[in-house]
Amino acid sequence: MCAALPAWPAAQRRTPVVVAVEKALPAVVNIGTEKLVKVEHADPLQQFRGQAFDEFFRQFFQQQMQPEYRLRHSLGSGVIIDPLGYILTNFHVIERASKIQVTLTDGRAFPAAFLAGDPVNDIALVKIDAPARLPAVEFAADDDTMLAETVIALGNPFGLGHSVTVGVLSAKDREARYGGKVLYKDILQTDAAVNPGSSGGPLLNLDGQLIGLNVAIYQEAQNIGFAVPIKRMRELLAQWLAPRLLKKATLGFEVAAQGGRLVVTQVAPDRKLPRGAVAVGDEIVAVNRSPVATLLDYERALLPLLPTHYAPIGVVHGGATNEVVAQLLALPKPDGAKLARERLGLELKPFAEIKGSATLARQGVAIAAVTAGGVAARAGLVPGLIVARINGQAVATLDDVGAVMDNIHAGQPVSLAVVSLHEQQGFLLSQSGQATLKAE
């Protein structure tokens, strides 16, 4: 008979891993999605048989067979990054989802809305509306990682809620490729187990801070996982959480990170602030009397602000710090025709106005004219072509064009998916292509 082992004191069992998990786990969520997928036979013979039956049914009963669709459910993980319900996850977890449901650690479930996503970095931002503020994860500093330090992966592998795995940071600067091109060289590698369902969960340091978002497992080997570093998440969130994009509103001035400072880069000439003034070159140091050091800090501080609300902004001007009271006001709807003309040298019109076809109007907007010597002309675009997508976003109206082009500034690349339609012997022939321009 073996003697009983002495019990470890609770203080010794509460290792740094335990403390870090207790701190961060309440911010980890389960994400369930529902997608409508078309059923297709893997066997070519069965696939052909199904297509032949559909054609037979159409010819003899004058009805179009509807494709067979089924609901597909999937599970993933996510992490709350702001108490107002903003959540980061993997793009592939919520891609093409018709419904997204987020389940918290306490079992409460809420429908979620997709806000923004980046398929290349495999990161997406969703939001839930909870009745009270939620626990949010703390961000680590951009480059505060050490090779071989202990890291913790949290998630919901195989649908098993809130699992913890521990490993080390195996590498900090792994190269990531997409389509044969190197996208970046800063992916984190860990040997902490990241199983299916844990995608989108956080990778933490021993302080319980977010250092990465788990994105992939190397299938040909065990104990190799990858995570997008916090620096890249910060860069994307700084774009996605901007009031101009998130709420279609502005304080009357624009802010950018320059040399480690938050600098006012543009002030609306017709905007009068209720108290105080802001000038180009001023430094922003506080929002609602709380200090802000990064662009993401600044925009997160503005998240509770709704259009027509006021906020005190700490501004450094001429070496002195002043408090300026600014009001968040809704932006006017951007003029798509004007933006396309000024930044791309394109005169766009609704396709129906050019072809007179309401049926085909949904395919995009038509190029009615091209500015001589402009970027579109130099790229070989000509009148008659149809612009179907701008920077990957479908455009069916000039309002769609305005919404996309309003976020594009001079010197930035603009990708256009264009379609050419030709009628020949009663048939409408189409050809598609891609053009990349640099906005003026």
TIDRENKE-930727 format. One line per field, with one value per residue (C-alpha): residue number from 1; residue in three letters; x, y, z. Coordinates in steps of 0.02 Angstrom, whole numbers, plus 50000, padded with zeros to 5 digits. Example, Ala and Ser with C-alpha at 12.3 -4.5 7.8 and 13.67 -1.06 7.14 Angstrom:
BEGIN
k <- c(1; 2)
r <- c(Ala; Ser)
X <- c(50615; 50684)
Y <- c(49775; 49947)
Z <- c(50390; 50357)
//
This chain:
BEGIN
k <- c(1; 2; 3; 4; 5; 6; 7; 8; 9; 10; 11; 12; 13; 14; 15; 16; 17; 18; 19; 20; 21; 22; 23; 24; 25; 26; 27; 28; 29; 30; 31; 32; 33; 34; 35; 36; 37; 38; 39; 40; 41; 42; 43; 44; 45; 46; 47; 48; 49; 50; 51; 52; 53; 54; 55; 56; 57; 58; 59; 60; 61; 62; 63; 64; 65; 66; 67; 68; 69; 70; 71; 72; 73; 74; 75; 76; 77; 78; 79; 80; 81; 82; 83; 84; 85; 86; 87; 88; 89; 90; 91; 92; 93; 94; 95; 96; 97; 98; 99; 100; 101; 102; 103; 104; 105; 106; 107; 108; 109; 110; 111; 112; 113; 114; 115; 116; 117; 118; 119; 120; 121; 122; 123; 124; 125; 126; 127; 128; 129; 130; 131; 132; 133; 134; 135; 136; 137; 138; 139; 140; 141; 142; 143; 144; 145; 146; 147; 148; 149; 150; 151; 152; 153; 154; 155; 156; 157; 158; 159; 160; 161; 162; 163; 164; 165; 166; 167; 168; 169; 170; 171; 172; 173; 174; 175; 176; 177; 178; 179; 180; 181; 182; 183; 184; 185; 186; 187; 188; 189; 190; 191; 192; 193; 194; 195; 196; 197; 198; 199; 200; 201; 202; 203; 204; 205; 206; 207; 208; 209; 210; 211; 212; 213; 214; 215; 216; 217; 218; 219; 220; 221; 222; 223; 224; 225; 226; 227; 228; 229; 230; 231; 232; 233; 234; 235; 236; 237; 238; 239; 240; 241; 242; 243; 244; 245; 246; 247; 248; 249; 250; 251; 252; 253; 254; 255; 256; 257; 258; 259; 260; 261; 262; 263; 264; 265; 266; 267; 268; 269; 270; 271; 272; 273; 274; 275; 276; 277; 278; 279; 280; 281; 282; 283; 284; 285; 286; 287; 288; 289; 290; 291; 292; 293; 294; 295; 296; 297; 298; 299; 300; 301; 302; 303; 304; 305; 306; 307; 308; 309; 310; 311; 312; 313; 314; 315; 316; 317; 318; 319; 320; 321; 322; 323; 324; 325; 326; 327; 328; 329; 330; 331; 332; 333; 334; 335; 336; 337; 338; 339; 340; 341; 342; 343; 344; 345; 346; 347; 348; 349; 350; 351; 352; 353; 354; 355; 356; 357; 358; 359; 360; 361; 362; 363; 364; 365; 366; 367; 368; 369; 370; 371; 372; 373; 374; 375; 376; 377; 378; 379; 380; 381; 382; 383; 384; 385; 386; 387; 388; 389; 390; 391; 392; 393; 394; 395; 396; 397; 398; 399; 400; 401; 402; 403; 404; 405; 406; 407; 408; 409; 410; 411; 412; 413; 414; 415; 416; 417; 418; 419; 420; 421; 422; 423; 424; 425; 426; 427; 428; 429; 430; 431; 432; 433; 434; 435; 436; 437; 438; 439; 440)
r <- c(Met; Cys; Ala; Ala; Leu; Pro; Ala; Trp; Pro; Ala; Ala; Gln; Arg; Arg; Thr; Pro; Val; Val; Val; Ala; Val; Glu; Lys; Ala; Leu; Pro; Ala; Val; Val; Asn; Ile; Gly; Thr; Glu; Lys; Leu; Val; Lys; Val; Glu; His; Ala; Asp; Pro; Leu; Gln; Gln; Phe; Arg; Gly; Gln; Ala; Phe; Asp; Glu; Phe; Phe; Arg; Gln; Phe; Phe; Gln; Gln; Gln; Met; Gln; Pro; Glu; Tyr; Arg; Leu; Arg; His; Ser; Leu; Gly; Ser; Gly; Val; Ile; Ile; Asp; Pro; Leu; Gly; Tyr; Ile; Leu; Thr; Asn; Phe; His; Val; Ile; Glu; Arg; Ala; Ser; Lys; Ile; Gln; Val; Thr; Leu; Thr; Asp; Gly; Arg; Ala; Phe; Pro; Ala; Ala; Phe; Leu; Ala; Gly; Asp; Pro; Val; Asn; Asp; Ile; Ala; Leu; Val; Lys; Ile; Asp; Ala; Pro; Ala; Arg; Leu; Pro; Ala; Val; Glu; Phe; Ala; Ala; Asp; Asp; Asp; Thr; Met; Leu; Ala; Glu; Thr; Val; Ile; Ala; Leu; Gly; Asn; Pro; Phe; Gly; Leu; Gly; His; Ser; Val; Thr; Val; Gly; Val; Leu; Ser; Ala; Lys; Asp; Arg; Glu; Ala; Arg; Tyr; Gly; Gly; Lys; Val; Leu; Tyr; Lys; Asp; Ile; Leu; Gln; Thr; Asp; Ala; Ala; Val; Asn; Pro; Gly; Ser; Ser; Gly; Gly; Pro; Leu; Leu; Asn; Leu; Asp; Gly; Gln; Leu; Ile; Gly; Leu; Asn; Val; Ala; Ile; Tyr; Gln; Glu; Ala; Gln; Asn; Ile; Gly; Phe; Ala; Val; Pro; Ile; Lys; Arg; Met; Arg; Glu; Leu; Leu; Ala; Gln; Trp; Leu; Ala; Pro; Arg; Leu; Leu; Lys; Lys; Ala; Thr; Leu; Gly; Phe; Glu; Val; Ala; Ala; Gln; Gly; Gly; Arg; Leu; Val; Val; Thr; Gln; Val; Ala; Pro; Asp; Arg; Lys; Leu; Pro; Arg; Gly; Ala; Val; Ala; Val; Gly; Asp; Glu; Ile; Val; Ala; Val; Asn; Arg; Ser; Pro; Val; Ala; Thr; Leu; Leu; Asp; Tyr; Glu; Arg; Ala; Leu; Leu; Pro; Leu; Leu; Pro; Thr; His; Tyr; Ala; Pro; Ile; Gly; Val; Val; His; Gly; Gly; Ala; Thr; Asn; Glu; Val; Val; Ala; Gln; Leu; Leu; Ala; Leu; Pro; Lys; Pro; Asp; Gly; Ala; Lys; Leu; Ala; Arg; Glu; Arg; Leu; Gly; Leu; Glu; Leu; Lys; Pro; Phe; Ala; Glu; Ile; Lys; Gly; Ser; Ala; Thr; Leu; Ala; Arg; Gln; Gly; Val; Ala; Ile; Ala; Ala; Val; Thr; Ala; Gly; Gly; Val; Ala; Ala; Arg; Ala; Gly; Leu; Val; Pro; Gly; Leu; Ile; Val; Ala; Arg; Ile; Asn; Gly; Gln; Ala; Val; Ala; Thr; Leu; Asp; Asp; Val; Gly; Ala; Val; Met; Asp; Asn; Ile; His; Ala; Gly; Gln; Pro; Val; Ser; Leu; Ala; Val; Val; Ser; Leu; His; Glu; Gln; Gln; Gly; Phe; Leu; Leu; Ser; Gln; Ser; Gly; Gln; Ala; Thr; Leu; Lys; Ala; Glu)
X <- c(50000; 50075; 50086; 49983; 50081; 50083; 49962; 50039; 49995; 49868; 49990; 50113; 49978; 49930; 50067; 50085; 49990; 49841; 49841; 49852; 49709; 49599; 49631; 49598; 49477; 49317; 49356; 49362; 49203; 49133; 49077; 48948; 48900; 48766; 48804; 48695; 48800; 48757; 48757; 48867; 48911; 49093; 49067; 49070; 48943; 48821; 48850; 48812; 48657; 48592; 48621; 48536; 48385; 48371; 48372; 48241; 48128; 48147; 48105; 47953; 47877; 47932; 48003; 48179; 48244; 48313; 48487; 48491; 48559; 48593; 48635; 48811; 48858; 49035; 49119; 49266; 49336; 49354; 49413; 49326; 49437; 49321; 49188; 49059; 49057; 49187; 49263; 49409; 49407; 49472; 49398; 49374; 49268; 49132; 49161; 48995; 48899; 48714; 48705; 48838; 48809; 48929; 48923; 49009; 49096; 48940; 48833; 48742; 48724; 48701; 48683; 48835; 48854; 49002; 49091; 49253; 49373; 49538; 49541; 49729; 49774; 49626; 49559; 49381; 49290; 49114; 49004; 48871; 48751; 48756; 48654; 48811; 48996; 49095; 49268; 49398; 49573; 49722; 49839; 50026; 50147; 50184; 50356; 50348; 50384; 50531; 50587; 50552; 50442; 50290; 50131; 49951; 49822; 49638; 49492; 49355; 49433; 49307; 49168; 49237; 49215; 49360; 49509; 49685; 49848; 50022; 50183; 50326; 50349; 50446; 50481; 50437; 50468; 50404; 50371; 50190; 50148; 49987; 49969; 50156; 50197; 50273; 50144; 50242; 50381; 50318; 50201; 50218; 50249; 50207; 50201; 50046; 49909; 49786; 49653; 49502; 49380; 49518; 49541; 49517; 49563; 49696; 49879; 49933; 50092; 50110; 50040; 49875; 49899; 49854; 50009; 49929; 49772; 49782; 49756; 49823; 49899; 50036; 49949; 50106; 50182; 50124; 50138; 50162; 50036; 50037; 49965; 49949; 50051; 49968; 50055; 49963; 49797; 49824; 49855; 49694; 49589; 49656; 49573; 49414; 49370; 49393; 49232; 49232; 49217; 49127; 48997; 49008; 49043; 49184; 49241; 49287; 49470; 49574; 49714; 49861; 50010; 50171; 50339; 50260; 50135; 49952; 49950; 49805; 49825; 49668; 49536; 49369; 49367; 49181; 49178; 49171; 49208; 49100; 49252; 49434; 49518; 49619; 49750; 49849; 50006; 49929; 49957; 49812; 49855; 49688; 49505; 49376; 49522; 49604; 49776; 49793; 49961; 49917; 49792; 49700; 49693; 49618; 49485; 49439; 49413; 49289; 49188; 49057; 49028; 48871; 48832; 48785; 48880; 49021; 49193; 49336; 49497; 49669; 49768; 49949; 49968; 50124; 50193; 50037; 49903; 49724; 49557; 49447; 49265; 49219; 49054; 49037; 48929; 48868; 48962; 48868; 48847; 49003; 48978; 49032; 49032; 49141; 49265; 49286; 49313; 49438; 49539; 49530; 49489; 49329; 49155; 49041; 48854; 48727; 48736; 48549; 48573; 48701; 48623; 48443; 48435; 48369; 48414; 48599; 48610; 48653; 48820; 48904; 48924; 48973; 49120; 49041; 49202; 49388; 49489; 49628; 49799; 49724; 49769; 49623; 49672; 49852; 49790; 49697; 49519; 49395; 49211; 49088; 49175; 49082; 49160; 49094; 49204; 49321; 49452; 49355; 49189; 49041; 48976; 48801; 48764; 48857; 48821; 48919; 49062; 49060; 49064; 49219; 49310; 49285; 49414; 49545; 49674; 49799; 49939; 49846; 49820; 49643; 49595; 49453; 49365; 49300; 49183; 49165; 48998; 48974; 48817; 48851; 48719; 48592; 48713; 48783; 48967; 49064; 49248; 49317; 49484; 49576; 49655; 49758; 49770; 49852; 49729; 49766)
Y <- c(50000; 50165; 50310; 50463; 50602; 50767; 50897; 51047; 51214; 51311; 51455; 51342; 51271; 51445; 51455; 51604; 51501; 51483; 51669; 51716; 51600; 51666; 51841; 51810; 51664; 51767; 51860; 51700; 51657; 51514; 51563; 51459; 51494; 51437; 51433; 51387; 51278; 51206; 51017; 50946; 50764; 50719; 50577; 50656; 50526; 50570; 50755; 50735; 50631; 50770; 50903; 50796; 50769; 50956; 50989; 50852; 50926; 51101; 51049; 50942; 51042; 51217; 51246; 51284; 51160; 51249; 51196; 51088; 51179; 51123; 51212; 51185; 51226; 51260; 51309; 51421; 51534; 51719; 51846; 52003; 52154; 52289; 52290; 52354; 52183; 52195; 52024; 51963; 51793; 51709; 51763; 51583; 51550; 51673; 51680; 51671; 51639; 51680; 51679; 51705; 51665; 51705; 51609; 51683; 51589; 51608; 51520; 51673; 51676; 51826; 51851; 51936; 52057; 52051; 52220; 52194; 52059; 52024; 51854; 51861; 51889; 51777; 51901; 51965; 52084; 52048; 52132; 52078; 52189; 52134; 52218; 52256; 52285; 52127; 52069; 52111; 52045; 52158; 52191; 52162; 52287; 52265; 52185; 52120; 51936; 51826; 51670; 51513; 51605; 51512; 51547; 51494; 51454; 51469; 51410; 51285; 51134; 51013; 51114; 51081; 51246; 51348; 51233; 51280; 51221; 51277; 51282; 51396; 51529; 51426; 51566; 51750; 51790; 51648; 51690; 51682; 51664; 51684; 51648; 51619; 51792; 51834; 51934; 51965; 51889; 51908; 51761; 51683; 51496; 51395; 51214; 51245; 51131; 51224; 51100; 51123; 51240; 51338; 51447; 51628; 51602; 51706; 51667; 51741; 51778; 51741; 51913; 51858; 51982; 51950; 51925; 51837; 51763; 51578; 51550; 51384; 51213; 51139; 50976; 50880; 50892; 50892; 51033; 51169; 51310; 51489; 51654; 51828; 51945; 52082; 52216; 52161; 52151; 52327; 52391; 52313; 52371; 52548; 52546; 52453; 52551; 52724; 52826; 52873; 52689; 52613; 52748; 52854; 53002; 53123; 53243; 53367; 53321; 53169; 53091; 52981; 52902; 52992; 52964; 52883; 53026; 53051; 53200; 53297; 53281; 53365; 53486; 53515; 53698; 53720; 53635; 53742; 53655; 53701; 53749; 53764; 53734; 53601; 53635; 53525; 53466; 53466; 53312; 53215; 53150; 53112; 53069; 53092; 53141; 52970; 52964; 52887; 52836; 52743; 52763; 52609; 52683; 52841; 52751; 52631; 52781; 52849; 52686; 52735; 52899; 52909; 53039; 53208; 53163; 53273; 53222; 53319; 53295; 53332; 53428; 53489; 53651; 53759; 53662; 53689; 53558; 53616; 53530; 53542; 53488; 53405; 53336; 53177; 53215; 53102; 53118; 53164; 53021; 53017; 53061; 52905; 52987; 53130; 53020; 52904; 53053; 53141; 52991; 52871; 52979; 52880; 52943; 52809; 52789; 52657; 52517; 52529; 52707; 52646; 52484; 52511; 52341; 52327; 52143; 52170; 52328; 52224; 52176; 52342; 52520; 52569; 52674; 52815; 52913; 52909; 53064; 53086; 53058; 52999; 52841; 52744; 52793; 52743; 52574; 52547; 52565; 52625; 52678; 52534; 52425; 52380; 52397; 52252; 52266; 52394; 52326; 52164; 52246; 52230; 52395; 52398; 52584; 52748; 52747; 52584; 52667; 52813; 52701; 52611; 52760; 52870; 52763; 52775; 52914; 52979; 52856; 52703; 52555; 52526; 52357; 52356; 52200; 52246; 52157; 52180; 52135; 52105; 52053; 51932; 51839; 51852; 51800; 51912; 51871; 51929; 51939; 51987; 52058; 52148; 52320; 52398; 52588; 52711; 52840; 53023)
Z <- c(50000; 49943; 50061; 50016; 49937; 50032; 49962; 49876; 49957; 49854; 49838; 49747; 49633; 49576; 49447; 49327; 49198; 49315; 49354; 49170; 49122; 49263; 49197; 49013; 49001; 49032; 48870; 48764; 48669; 48567; 48392; 48301; 48122; 48002; 47816; 47667; 47552; 47382; 47377; 47239; 47207; 47222; 47096; 46920; 46859; 46997; 46967; 46782; 46823; 46937; 46804; 46671; 46783; 46815; 46627; 46596; 46730; 46657; 46479; 46518; 46659; 46608; 46781; 46837; 46963; 47116; 47170; 47325; 47476; 47652; 47813; 47875; 48054; 48112; 48274; 48311; 48444; 48471; 48599; 48664; 48635; 48701; 48839; 48714; 48630; 48492; 48457; 48352; 48267; 48110; 47944; 47889; 48044; 47992; 47803; 47708; 47868; 47861; 48051; 48184; 48367; 48507; 48672; 48825; 48965; 49073; 48942; 48876; 48687; 48573; 48385; 48311; 48166; 48047; 48041; 47945; 47888; 47804; 47715; 47685; 47868; 47916; 48043; 48063; 48180; 48241; 48372; 48494; 48592; 48774; 48912; 49013; 48985; 48950; 49008; 48876; 48847; 48878; 48731; 48746; 48674; 48489; 48504; 48682; 48646; 48693; 48602; 48707; 48832; 48896; 48797; 48822; 48688; 48736; 48630; 48599; 48512; 48437; 48518; 48693; 48782; 48847; 48839; 48890; 48811; 48857; 48757; 48711; 48579; 48452; 48327; 48308; 48127; 48021; 47839; 47777; 47593; 47496; 47311; 47299; 47370; 47538; 47635; 47794; 47896; 48072; 48103; 48276; 48291; 48447; 48502; 48609; 48540; 48429; 48372; 48257; 48342; 48427; 48272; 48318; 48500; 48587; 48612; 48780; 48875; 49060; 49101; 49023; 48881; 48699; 48592; 48443; 48365; 48326; 48141; 48080; 48114; 48006; 47959; 47911; 48085; 48265; 48391; 48262; 48268; 48205; 48262; 48189; 48301; 48401; 48298; 48141; 48233; 48298; 48122; 48056; 48203; 48183; 48012; 48058; 48216; 48141; 48168; 47984; 47936; 48084; 48113; 47956; 48069; 48111; 48246; 48111; 48102; 48054; 48157; 48106; 48194; 48149; 48233; 48385; 48409; 48364; 48247; 48171; 47983; 47919; 47985; 47898; 47844; 47875; 48046; 48203; 48367; 48518; 48624; 48581; 48414; 48326; 48193; 48076; 48166; 48340; 48447; 48524; 48698; 48782; 48750; 48887; 48999; 48979; 48897; 48724; 48651; 48491; 48351; 48414; 48590; 48517; 48416; 48555; 48669; 48541; 48528; 48659; 48568; 48461; 48327; 48407; 48567; 48633; 48696; 48778; 48679; 48751; 48620; 48625; 48527; 48532; 48679; 48786; 48821; 48795; 48810; 48655; 48659; 48494; 48430; 48328; 48177; 48037; 47873; 47715; 47594; 47483; 47300; 47206; 47035; 47096; 47188; 47038; 46924; 47038; 47100; 46952; 46802; 46769; 46729; 46798; 46773; 46822; 46696; 46659; 46596; 46470; 46411; 46458; 46541; 46719; 46723; 46693; 46798; 46952; 46875; 46909; 46851; 46676; 46619; 46519; 46489; 46532; 46573; 46445; 46524; 46688; 46783; 46708; 46531; 46563; 46624; 46460; 46524; 46394; 46390; 46384; 46512; 46671; 46844; 46948; 47104; 47182; 47302; 47310; 47357; 47238; 47169; 47095; 47118; 47129; 47316; 47326; 47231; 47353; 47506; 47440; 47364; 47517; 47608; 47470; 47470; 47343; 47306; 47368; 47249; 47185; 47113; 46985; 46924; 46751; 46631; 46444; 46364; 46177; 46086; 45943; 45841; 45979; 46116; 46253; 46274; 46427; 46468; 46638; 46691; 46830; 46830; 46970; 46973; 47091; 47157; 47118)
//
